[in-house]
């Protein structure tokens, strides 16, 4: 059955004029990439581990940011 679909797809491709093939290639390339991508495992992300180590940030900055971003909340 799988071979039948490949044959049908190839038959359709042969019908496409040569000047349209570059565009068709782009479409097939993008589509194949979308259909064959493997989802990555979600795991612990530690690439930024320790980035804030030793940083001193005033709590008033967090409070001010929360007020501006979440004005609908009680502060």
C-alpha positions in Angstrom: 0.0 0.0 0.0 2.8 2.4 0.9 4.4 1.8 -2.5 1.1 2.6 -4.2 1.1 6.0 -2.7 4.7 6.7 -3.6 3.9 5.8 -7.2 0.8 8.0 -7.2 2.8 10.9 -5.8 5.6 10.4 -8.4 3.0 10.3 -11.2 1.6 13.6 -10.0 5.1 15.1 -9.8 5.8 14.1 -13.4 2.8 16.1 -14.5 4.3 19.3 -13.1 6.0 21.6 -15.6 9.8 21.8 -15.2 9.7 25.5 -14.4 7.5 24.9 -11.4 9.7 22.1 -9.9 11.8 24.5 -7.7 8.7 25.7 -6.0 7.4 22.2 -5.7 10.7 21.1 -4.1 10.4 23.8 -1.5 6.9 22.7 -0.6 7.8 19.0 -0.4 11.0 19.8 1.6 9.0 21.8 4.2 6.2 19.3 4.3 8.6 16.3 4.7 10.4 18.2 7.5 7.1 18.8 9.4 6.0 15.2 9.0 9.3 13.6 10.0 10.3 15.7 12.9 10.8 13.8 16.1 9.6 15.5 19.3 12.4 16.2 21.6 12.3 14.7 25.1 11.5 17.3 27.7 14.0 17.1 30.5 15.7 19.3 32.9 17.1 22.4 31.3 20.3 23.4 33.0 21.9 25.5 30.3 21.3 28.7 32.4 22.1 27.1 35.7 23.9 29.5 38.0 23.4 32.5 35.8 22.0 34.5 38.8 24.5 33.1 41.3 25.9 35.9 43.4 23.5 38.6 42.1 21.8 40.9 44.5 18.5 42.2 43.3 16.4 44.6 45.4 13.0 43.2 46.2 11.5 46.6 45.3 12.4 45.9 41.7 10.3 42.7 41.7 7.4 44.5 43.4 7.5 47.3 40.9 7.6 44.9 38.0 4.7 42.8 39.4 2.6 46.0 39.8 3.3 47.0 36.2 2.7 43.6 34.7 -0.2 42.4 36.9 -2.0 45.6 37.6 -5.3 43.7 38.2 -3.8 41.9 41.3 -3.9 43.3 44.8 -0.5 44.3 46.0 
